[in-house]
Amino acid sequence: MKNSLGFFGFIAIIFLTFGITYLDFDNLNFGYNYKAYAMLIIGILLFGFVLYGFKKSSKK
């Protein structure tokens, strides 16, 4: 099994980090924070694909 997350895992962590950083916790309105929510959604999707790849590769 691969020990590192690879490129997509790194990009997922970057998107999650910047999404949380840019999120305004005083005003969680989607219209005001659409960039932060987009980064969080992309980061979660990419991280899901990375975890799915780990699960798929561990079955081999």
N, CA, C and O atoms as a GROMACS GRO file, in nm:
protein
  240
    1MET      N    1   0.084  -0.118   0.000
    1MET     CA    2   0.000   0.000   0.000
    1MET      C    3   0.089   0.124   0.000
    1MET      O    4   0.195   0.127   0.062
    2LYS      N    5   0.043   0.225  -0.070
    2LYS     CA    6   0.118   0.349  -0.082
    2LYS      C    7   0.107   0.430   0.047
    2LYS      O    8  -0.002   0.443   0.104
    3ASN      N    9   0.219   0.484   0.094
    3ASN     CA   10   0.220   0.558   0.220
    3ASN      C   11   0.192   0.706   0.204
    3ASN      O   12   0.159   0.772   0.303
    4SER      N   13   0.204   0.761   0.085
    4SER     CA   14   0.183   0.904   0.067
    4SER      C   15   0.050   0.930  -0.002
    4SER      O   16  -0.007   0.841  -0.066
    5LEU      N   17   0.001   1.051   0.014
    5LEU     CA   18  -0.125   1.088  -0.048
    5LEU      C   19  -0.111   1.117  -0.197
    5LEU      O   20  -0.207   1.103  -0.272
    6GLY      N   21   0.005   1.157  -0.240
    6GLY     CA   22   0.027   1.189  -0.380
    6GLY      C   23  -0.019   1.330  -0.412
    6GLY      O   24  -0.051   1.410  -0.324
    7PHE      N   25  -0.020   1.359  -0.541
    7PHE     CA   26  -0.053   1.494  -0.588
    7PHE      C   27  -0.197   1.532  -0.555
    7PHE      O   28  -0.222   1.641  -0.504
    8PHE      N   29  -0.292   1.443  -0.584
    8PHE     CA   30  -0.433   1.476  -0.562
    8PHE      C   31  -0.465   1.490  -0.413
    8PHE      O   32  -0.548   1.572  -0.375
    9GLY      N   33  -0.401   1.411  -0.331
    9GLY     CA   34  -0.420   1.426  -0.187
    9GLY      C   35  -0.367   1.558  -0.136
    9GLY      O   36  -0.428   1.622  -0.051
   10PHE      N   37  -0.252   1.599  -0.188
   10PHE     CA   38  -0.194   1.728  -0.151
   10PHE      C   39  -0.286   1.843  -0.193
   10PHE      O   40  -0.310   1.935  -0.116
   11ILE      N   41  -0.336   1.838  -0.316
   11ILE     CA   42  -0.427   1.942  -0.365
   11ILE      C   43  -0.556   1.944  -0.283
   11ILE      O   44  -0.609   2.051  -0.254
   12ALA      N   45  -0.606   1.827  -0.245
   12ALA     CA   46  -0.727   1.820  -0.162
   12ALA      C   47  -0.704   1.888  -0.028
   12ALA      O   48  -0.790   1.963   0.019
   13ILE      N   49  -0.589   1.863   0.034
   13ILE     CA   50  -0.559   1.925   0.162
   13ILE      C   51  -0.544   2.076   0.148
   13ILE      O   52  -0.587   2.151   0.235
   14ILE      N   53  -0.484   2.121   0.038
   14ILE     CA   54  -0.471   2.266   0.014
   14ILE      C   55  -0.608   2.330  -0.001
   14ILE      O   56  -0.634   2.435   0.058
   15PHE      N   57  -0.698   2.268  -0.080
   15PHE     CA   58  -0.833   2.323  -0.097
   15PHE      C   59  -0.908   2.326   0.036
   15PHE      O   60  -0.975   2.424   0.066
   16LEU      N   61  -0.897   2.221   0.116
   16LEU     CA   62  -0.964   2.220   0.246
   16LEU      C   63  -0.909   2.327   0.338
   16LEU      O   64  -0.985   2.395   0.408
   17THR      N   65  -0.778   2.343   0.339
   17THR     CA   66  -0.715   2.443   0.425
   17THR      C   67  -0.757   2.584   0.387
   17THR      O   68  -0.797   2.663   0.473
   18PHE      N   69  -0.749   2.617   0.258
   18PHE     CA   70  -0.787   2.752   0.216
   18PHE      C   71  -0.937   2.774   0.227
   18PHE      O   72  -0.981   2.885   0.254
   19GLY      N   73  -1.017   2.670   0.206
   19GLY     CA   74  -1.161   2.684   0.223
   19GLY      C   75  -1.199   2.719   0.365
   19GLY      O   76  -1.283   2.805   0.388
   20ILE      N   77  -1.136   2.652   0.461
   20ILE     CA   78  -1.164   2.682   0.602
   20ILE      C   79  -1.109   2.820   0.639
   20ILE      O   80  -1.171   2.893   0.717
   21THR      N   81  -0.993   2.855   0.584
   21THR     CA   82  -0.933   2.985   0.615
   21THR      C   83  -1.018   3.100   0.562
   21THR      O   84  -1.036   3.200   0.632
   22TYR      N   85  -1.070   3.089   0.440
   22TYR     CA   86  -1.147   3.197   0.380
   22TYR      C   87  -1.291   3.203   0.428
   22TYR      O   88  -1.360   3.302   0.401
   23LEU      N   89  -1.338   3.101   0.499
   23LEU     CA   90  -1.476   3.099   0.546
   23LEU      C   91  -1.494   3.202   0.657
   23LEU      O   92  -1.418   3.205   0.754
   24ASP      N   93  -1.595   3.287   0.642
   24ASP     CA   94  -1.626   3.387   0.743
   24ASP      C   95  -1.727   3.325   0.840
   24ASP      O   96  -1.844   3.308   0.806
   25PHE      N   97  -1.681   3.293   0.960
   25PHE     CA   98  -1.766   3.223   1.056
   25PHE      C   99  -1.871   3.314   1.119
   25PHE      O  100  -1.966   3.265   1.178
   26ASP      N  101  -1.856   3.444   1.107
   26ASP     CA  102  -1.957   3.536   1.159
   26ASP      C  103  -2.077   3.544   1.066
   26ASP      O  104  -2.189   3.568   1.111
   27ASN      N  105  -2.054   3.525   0.937
   27ASN     CA  106  -2.161   3.529   0.838
   27ASN      C  107  -2.145   3.408   0.746
   27ASN      O  108  -2.065   3.412   0.652
   28LEU      N  109  -2.219   3.301   0.774
   28LEU     CA  110  -2.205   3.177   0.698
   28LEU      C  111  -2.297   3.170   0.575
   28LEU      O  112  -2.321   3.062   0.522
   29ASN      N  113  -2.347   3.284   0.530
   29ASN     CA  114  -2.433   3.289   0.413
   29ASN      C  115  -2.357   3.241   0.290
   29ASN      O  116  -2.242   3.278   0.268
   30PHE      N  117  -2.424   3.157   0.207
   30PHE     CA  118  -2.358   3.101   0.089
   30PHE      C  119  -2.321   3.210  -0.011
   30PHE      O  120  -2.215   3.203  -0.073
   31GLY      N  121  -2.405   3.309  -0.028
   31GLY     CA  122  -2.377   3.417  -0.123
   31GLY      C  123  -2.254   3.497  -0.087
   31GLY      O  124  -2.186   3.551  -0.175
   32TYR      N  125  -2.225   3.506   0.039
   32TYR     CA  126  -2.109   3.582   0.085
   32TYR      C  127  -1.981   3.498   0.084
   32TYR      O  128  -1.872   3.551   0.066
   33ASN      N  129  -1.995   3.367   0.104
   33ASN     CA  130  -1.880   3.277   0.116
   33ASN      C  131  -1.875   3.173   0.004
   33ASN      O  132  -1.828   3.062   0.027
   34TYR      N  133  -1.921   3.205  -0.115
   34TYR     CA  134  -1.930   3.103  -0.220
   34TYR      C  135  -1.793   3.048  -0.260
   34TYR      O  136  -1.784   2.930  -0.294
   35LYS      N  137  -1.689   3.129  -0.256
   35LYS     CA  138  -1.555   3.079  -0.290
   35LYS      C  139  -1.505   2.979  -0.186
   35LYS      O  140  -1.447   2.876  -0.220
   36ALA      N  141  -1.528   3.010  -0.060
   36ALA     CA  142  -1.485   2.920   0.047
   36ALA      C  143  -1.561   2.788   0.041
   36ALA      O  144  -1.502   2.681   0.057
   37TYR      N  145  -1.693   2.795   0.017
   37TYR     CA  146  -1.771   2.672   0.007
   37TYR      C  147  -1.730   2.591  -0.116
   37TYR      O  148  -1.726   2.468  -0.109
   38ALA      N  149  -1.700   2.657  -0.226
   38ALA     CA  150  -1.655   2.585  -0.346
   38ALA      C  151  -1.523   2.513  -0.319
   38ALA      O  152  -1.505   2.398  -0.360
   39MET      N  153  -1.430   2.580  -0.251
   39MET     CA  154  -1.303   2.516  -0.217
   39MET      C  155  -1.323   2.397  -0.124
   39MET      O  156  -1.259   2.294  -0.141
   40LEU      N  157  -1.412   2.411  -0.027
   40LEU     CA  158  -1.438   2.300   0.064
   40LEU      C  159  -1.500   2.181  -0.008
   40LEU      O  160  -1.462   2.066   0.018
   41ILE      N  161  -1.594   2.206  -0.098
   41ILE     CA  162  -1.658   2.097  -0.172
   41ILE      C  163  -1.558   2.028  -0.263
   41ILE      O  164  -1.556   1.905  -0.269
   42ILE      N  165  -1.475   2.105  -0.333
   42ILE     CA  166  -1.373   2.045  -0.420
   42ILE      C  167  -1.273   1.964  -0.338
   42ILE      O  168  -1.235   1.855  -0.378
   43GLY      N  169  -1.232   2.018  -0.224
   43GLY     CA  170  -1.138   1.946  -0.138
   43GLY      C  171  -1.195   1.816  -0.085
   43GLY      O  172  -1.125   1.715  -0.081
   44ILE      N  173  -1.322   1.818  -0.045
   44ILE     CA  174  -1.386   1.696   0.006
   44ILE      C  175  -1.400   1.593  -0.106
   44ILE      O  176  -1.376   1.474  -0.083
   45LEU      N  177  -1.438   1.637  -0.226
   45LEU     CA  178  -1.450   1.544  -0.338
   45LEU      C  179  -1.316   1.482  -0.375
   45LEU      O  180  -1.307   1.361  -0.396
   46LEU      N  181  -1.212   1.564  -0.384
   46LEU     CA  182  -1.080   1.511  -0.417
   46LEU      C  183  -1.030   1.415  -0.310
   46LEU      O  184  -0.973   1.311  -0.341
   47PHE      N  185  -1.052   1.450  -0.184
   47PHE     CA  186  -1.007   1.362  -0.076
   47PHE      C  187  -1.086   1.231  -0.077
   47PHE      O  188  -1.032   1.125  -0.044
   48GLY      N  189  -1.214   1.238  -0.114
   48GLY     CA  190  -1.293   1.116  -0.129
   48GLY      C  191  -1.238   1.026  -0.237
   48GLY      O  192  -1.232   0.904  -0.219
   49PHE      N  193  -1.198   1.084  -0.350
   49PHE     CA  194  -1.138   1.005  -0.458
   49PHE      C  195  -1.006   0.943  -0.414
   49PHE      O  196  -0.976   0.829  -0.450
   50VAL      N  197  -0.928   1.016  -0.336
   50VAL     CA  198  -0.800   0.962  -0.286
   50VAL      C  199  -0.826   0.844  -0.192
   50VAL      O  200  -0.760   0.741  -0.204
   51LEU      N  201  -0.921   0.859  -0.100
   51LEU     CA  202  -0.952   0.750  -0.008
   51LEU      C  203  -1.010   0.630  -0.082
   51LEU      O  204  -0.982   0.516  -0.046
   52TYR      N  205  -1.092   0.656  -0.183
   52TYR     CA  206  -1.146   0.547  -0.265
   52TYR      C  207  -1.034   0.474  -0.338
   52TYR      O  208  -1.038   0.351  -0.350
   53GLY      N  209  -0.935   0.547  -0.385
   53GLY     CA  210  -0.820   0.484  -0.450
   53GLY      C  211  -0.739   0.400  -0.354
   53GLY      O  212  -0.690   0.293  -0.391
   54PHE      N  213  -0.724   0.447  -0.229
   54PHE     CA  214  -0.653   0.368  -0.128
   54PHE      C  215  -0.729   0.238  -0.099
   54PHE      O  216  -0.669   0.131  -0.088
   55LYS      N  217  -0.860   0.250  -0.088
   55LYS     CA  218  -0.942   0.132  -0.059
   55LYS      C  219  -0.936   0.033  -0.174
   55LYS      O  220  -0.927  -0.088  -0.152
   56LYS      N  221  -0.941   0.085  -0.296
   56LYS     CA  222  -0.938  -0.001  -0.414
   56LYS      C  223  -0.802  -0.069  -0.428
   56LYS      O  224  -0.795  -0.186  -0.465
   57SER      N  225  -0.694   0.003  -0.400
   57SER     CA  226  -0.560  -0.054  -0.415
   57SER      C  227  -0.526  -0.152  -0.303
   57SER      O  228  -0.444  -0.241  -0.322
   58SER      N  229  -0.589  -0.138  -0.187
   58SER     CA  230  -0.560  -0.229  -0.076
   58SER      C  231  -0.627  -0.365  -0.096
   58SER      O  232  -0.586  -0.463  -0.035
   59LYS      N  233  -0.730  -0.372  -0.181
   59LYS     CA  234  -0.798  -0.499  -0.208
   59LYS      C  235  -0.719  -0.588  -0.302
   59LYS      O  236  -0.744  -0.708  -0.308
   60LYS      N  237  -0.624  -0.532  -0.376
   60LYS     CA  238  -0.548  -0.610  -0.474
   60LYS      C  239  -0.450  -0.701  -0.408
   60LYS      O  240  -0.378  -0.774  -0.476
   0.00000   0.00000   0.00000
